Amino acid sequence: MTDTMTLPEEQTEQKRKVQPPYHVILLNDDDHSFNYVIHMLQTLFGHPPELGYQMAYEVHTKGRVIVATTSRERAELKQEQIHAFGPDPLIPRCKGSMYAEIEPAE
């Protein structure tokens, strides 16, 4: 007769590594309007206009604003999307997109 031993479920499951979150940070400049920022945040992140306005105001007054906190891979994607969003059509001197950086969320 053979005895079979079963391990508790939690011992047999592989533990997943949780990756640390990253912030996507939008940096201020003088070449993009509030309307541009609100539209970009709505398009790329799904932020409602009210939140977009609050973030536009914060980046304008403080020089930077966290627009998302997510995985590193997704943060890098969102950073690239911000950089590729294009110039503000309301400001003739505007030649390109806004700038964003990512950093670990602490």
C-alpha positions as CSV (number, residue, x, y, z in Angstrom):
1,M,0.0,0.0,0.0
2,T,1.4,3.4,-0.9
3,D,0.6,6.6,0.8
4,T,0.0,9.7,-1.2
5,M,0.6,13.0,0.3
6,T,-0.9,16.2,-1.2
7,L,0.5,19.6,-0.6
8,P,-1.7,22.5,0.4
9,E,-2.7,24.5,-2.6
10,E,-0.7,27.5,-1.6
11,Q,2.5,25.5,-1.6
12,T,2.0,24.1,-5.1
13,E,1.1,27.5,-6.7
14,Q,4.0,29.4,-8.1
15,K,4.4,32.8,-6.5
16,R,4.2,35.7,-8.9
17,K,6.8,38.4,-8.7
18,V,5.1,41.8,-8.3
19,Q,6.8,44.5,-10.3
20,P,7.2,47.8,-8.6
21,P,5.0,50.6,-9.9
22,Y,6.2,53.6,-11.9
23,H,4.9,57.1,-12.2
24,V,4.4,58.8,-15.6
25,I,5.3,62.4,-15.0
26,L,4.3,65.2,-17.5
27,L,6.6,68.2,-17.5
28,N,5.6,71.7,-18.1
29,D,6.5,73.9,-21.0
30,D,5.1,77.2,-22.5
31,D,4.3,75.7,-25.9
32,H,1.1,73.8,-25.1
33,S,-2.4,75.1,-24.1
34,F,-4.6,73.8,-21.3
35,N,-6.9,72.4,-24.0
36,Y,-4.1,70.4,-25.5
37,V,-3.1,68.9,-22.2
38,I,-6.7,68.1,-21.3
39,H,-7.3,66.5,-24.7
40,M,-4.1,64.5,-24.6
41,L,-4.8,63.2,-21.1
42,Q,-8.3,62.2,-22.1
43,T,-7.1,60.5,-25.3
44,L,-4.1,58.6,-23.9
45,F,-5.2,57.9,-20.3
46,G,-9.0,58.1,-20.4
47,H,-9.0,60.9,-17.8
48,P,-12.2,62.9,-17.6
49,P,-12.0,66.6,-18.6
50,E,-12.2,67.7,-14.9
51,L,-9.2,65.6,-13.9
52,G,-7.4,66.7,-17.1
53,Y,-7.9,70.4,-16.1
54,Q,-6.7,69.7,-12.6
55,M,-3.6,68.0,-14.0
56,A,-3.0,70.8,-16.5
57,Y,-3.2,73.4,-13.8
58,E,-0.8,71.4,-11.6
59,V,1.8,71.0,-14.4
60,H,1.4,74.7,-15.1
61,T,1.9,75.8,-11.5
62,K,4.3,73.2,-10.2
63,G,6.2,72.3,-13.3
64,R,5.3,68.6,-13.3
65,V,2.3,66.3,-12.5
66,I,1.9,62.5,-12.1
67,V,-0.5,61.5,-14.8
68,A,-0.5,57.7,-14.1
69,T,1.1,55.1,-11.9
70,T,1.4,51.7,-13.5
71,S,3.9,48.9,-14.4
72,R,7.2,49.9,-15.9
73,E,6.3,48.5,-19.3
74,R,3.0,50.4,-19.5
75,A,4.7,53.6,-18.1
76,E,7.3,53.4,-20.9
77,L,4.5,53.0,-23.5
78,K,2.5,56.0,-22.1
79,Q,5.7,58.1,-22.1
80,E,6.3,57.2,-25.8
81,Q,2.6,58.1,-26.6
82,I,3.0,61.5,-24.9
83,H,6.2,62.1,-26.9
84,A,4.4,61.2,-30.1
85,F,1.2,63.1,-29.5
86,G,2.3,66.0,-31.7
87,P,2.2,69.8,-31.6
88,D,-0.5,72.0,-30.2
89,P,-2.5,73.3,-33.2
90,L,-3.7,76.3,-31.1
91,I,-0.1,77.6,-30.6
92,P,1.7,78.4,-33.9
93,R,5.2,78.4,-32.3
94,C,4.6,74.9,-31.0
95,K,6.7,72.4,-32.9
96,G,6.3,69.1,-31.1
97,S,4.8,67.1,-28.3
98,M,5.1,67.6,-24.5
99,Y,7.8,65.8,-22.6
100,A,7.3,63.1,-19.9
101,E,9.6,61.0,-17.8
102,I,9.0,57.9,-15.7
103,E,10.3,57.2,-12.2
104,P,9.8,54.5,-9.6
105,A,6.8,55.1,-7.4
106,E,8.1,55.1,-3.8
